[in-house]
Amino acid sequence: MNQVAKGNDKSASPVAQDIAPPPPAPGVSRKAVTGIFIILLVYALYFGREFFMPVVLAFLFALTLTPIVRFMRKRGFPAPLSATLVVLVTATVIGLGGYLFSTPVMTLIADAPQIGRTLTERVEELRGPYDRLMQISQQIDHATDTTEETGVVKVSVQQPGILSQAAGTMLSAGTNAAIVFVLALFLLASGTMFYEKIVQSFATMTEKKRALRVVYDVEREISRYLLTVAIINAALGLAIGTGLWIIGMPTPFLWGAMAALLNFLPYIGAATTILIVAAISIVSFDSLGFALIAPAFVTLCNILEGQIITPLILGRRLELNAVAIFIAVAFWSWLWGFVGALIAVPLLVVVKVFCDHFEPLHSLGNFLAAQQTIEVEDE
């Protein structure tokens, strides 16, 4: 009987093994958890953008100003004092620039319909047989005037006034700006507290030294890059504004400031600046040939900056893959709008620098790079 029972157990064990589900592989479960975490993180960034956006801006702003604060601290200025001075001066310059450019921007918005009509008339000679397509909007406006004759009652929904919308937007922008400046001030004034916390998180002296070296190198490289790019963009905007002023463009330094701001968007920002300057130039000047001088000058400045000046100053190591840039800009613009598009490339540089300093992330850093940095040997 015992032998029969043993035989039954032996015959039943393969069936039991077939029925029982195999345990999940550790790698598969880890990837699933990582995917779920990424999805939840994207949802959190999207629905919590009112909180996360000014916080991320504050960290990038603090990283940009860190080299200046460090320079002043080495010259004997205390960290809180140097951070306060740098943040106040930067906030004053930005606020003064916003105040000076507010009137031209509002005037430009008010004159936008007239500029559009004038632009349509000026380029009529270039449209040729396609001029009818440019009059669709006018035909739609005339079509709405016949509703009274047919007895159709128009129902319109009362929308908030432009002034109330502008007031709400300005209040939200002011609140976010206050959060950015105050949080950046605290980050800059903290001095070496962040490094001390990192050192305290490790047990052995070897791990403490390695972690401190990696974090310090990453912070120094990112802050130097952000400050350098900000200075280059400011110089580009000043050069474009001065050149357009010599040419005779209206509000030339407004277009220079726009070029400096949009230059944080590689490719897209330069193209947008050229198109806007071309449209305003065509409207402002009588001669079409002379009107093309302004966009040609802006194009030349962007080519010199993108192909010669920036690579010469920053080198080729932090150049990014064009595909990765467009994906990052599309993703962050969908996530946080125009502000997300502006900070997409700086955030991408932050990710690449981290990947370059941590061996498990070298493959991702190589993908983000403009040129291949990992050599594959032929077998």
PyMOL commands that set and color helices and strands:
alter all, ss='L'
color gray80, all
select helices_A, chain A and resi 2-19+26-47+49-74+79-110+112-122+124-147+162-189+193-200+205-247+252-262+268-284+288-291+293-314+322-357+359-368
alter helices_A, ss='H'
color red, helices_A
deselect
rebuild
show_as cartoon
